[in-house]
Amino acid sequence: MLASQLYSPTLREMPADAEMMSHKLMLRAGMIRKVGNGLYTYLPLARRVIRKIEAIIHEEMVAIGAQEVMMPIVQPAEIWQASGRWDVYGKEMFRLQDRHQREYCLGPTHEELVTTLVHMDVSSYKQMPLTLYQIQNKYRDEVRPRFGLMRSREFIMKDAYSFDVSQEGLDVQYQAMYDAYSRIFSRCGLSFRPVEADSGAIGGSGSHEFMAFAEAGEAAVVRCHTCTYAANLEAAVPQTQQVPNADDGEVGPAEKVATPNAKTIEAVASFLQLPVEQTIKAVVFAAGETVIVAMVRGDADVNDVQVGKQYGLVDLEMADQAALERVGLVAGYISPLGLAQSDNLKFVVDESVMQMRDAVCGANEEGMHYRHVVPQRDFQNVDVAVIRLITEQDACPHCGGTLDFVRGIEVGQVFKLGTKYSEALGATYLNENGKSAPMVMGCYGIGVSRTMAAAIEQNFDENGIVWPCALAPYQAVIVPVNVKDDELMRAAQSLYDQFTACGVETVLDDRNERAGIKFKDADLIGYPLRITVGKTFVNGGTVEIKVRRDGTVSEMPIADVPAFVMQWIREN
Ligand SMILES: [Zn+2]
């Protein structure tokens, strides 16, 4: 490719509205352009990177026997209503109507569609296991699309679905996919780890997320120093320390005390001169008509995913004033004391709260709290679960070892769905005994466009992108320092022809620009190798080869260059 013809409009300045480095660099390197909020056009360089990721995925999917299909992006509402997710999915789903006022959505995922498909054609145990996959655009109407391709409203996904006759069969498929994902991300040059995840909106049992570690990552991951345990923060269930009943002195009855203007935990603790660990914090969520009060110890935070799980809900929203008033709660002074659980009002209390012996909590009355609360004694009819967020001070839930938090970008996820969708959509088969049974499913996703962004987050410096060789849009750029010098241009052209003949993906920078500008663009776009044809060629027939990743420069006779480059690419 000639740089004079390559559509990669590079920018000198950092785009002001971009927050993440991958977003900034893709805009600057002329890889993407914004079309609308969370919507991007992939220019040729980005498209080439995507193609490379896709090629790796195709190879690894074929290797485990998965077959490629292409399902429609526009999906009828009926199948989503049948699975019960038409309502559950909420505002993130792009919905539309056709001319006959029939309802559709733009697929955020394809469980419903693929299950309906397989249901029509697969009826015997002999036709399974079956794994189908596709690479396609997906849609999610994000509240706040941001970070470029990291959280866009249209994005490229690889999604795969496995169908089996048993849980054991699913386990085998799951493991094959898990291993394939590990190979895919290794081949893409990412630093990553599979972490235990929450199955969230998709439902089902076991799940792992593949996290690419990056400081700018949106996901908080907790990992153990001792064992291989790693989990999405919200999927981690901390151990509740069993408090010995040492001081078993009777605690007097709960007593109402005035705590004027003490609406926060800190204010209450300070007013009553108690440590925050002795207070009980309430966070109130709303889901439709239901108001959920989640209660944790004053020094802990609420894990809203675990709260939602308790009631089979996703995407909980913080309750507003109107919702509180509707069920008789007083903001800042929330309490389960004197209020009964009902269909519209739930109290879920963290396990560690139930072990508190002499606590402070709200009194559902402006300016009032209760002290000497013994939750075990005083909280009637509440749900108890582990709903607090794990902290770095917690012990590893698996081995008791030390934990730390790291940031990650979720680039892939594997789920054991089980029979949730096959049952809802009637996807059954006849087993060996001629009995009907629901298919056992797994689903598996890779964020293809996000993988490209994650690769940049892990590989950049102050000059631009440093592509892993496997993903680079082109492997080499040849820079003749002066295009008006015929001798230089002939040499550069000859190298370019040889590279191309050997299958090295190369850009010849034939633009009539200063060498400095060409070098800057080469660094920004991140070609792994830069070959400069300049002064040393005129003086001694040598050219300069610079490796983008470590900046090493070597000089060699031009005749040796093709062999060197071929060798280098093989090794990288
Ligand atoms: Zn551990």
Boltz pocket constraint, residues with backbone or C-beta under 6 A from the ligand:
constraints:
  - pocket:
      binder: B
      contacts: [[A, 224], [A, 225], [A, 226], [A, 227], [A, 228], [A, 229], [A, 396], [A, 397], [A, 398], [A, 399], [A, 400], [A, 401]]
      max_distance: 6.0
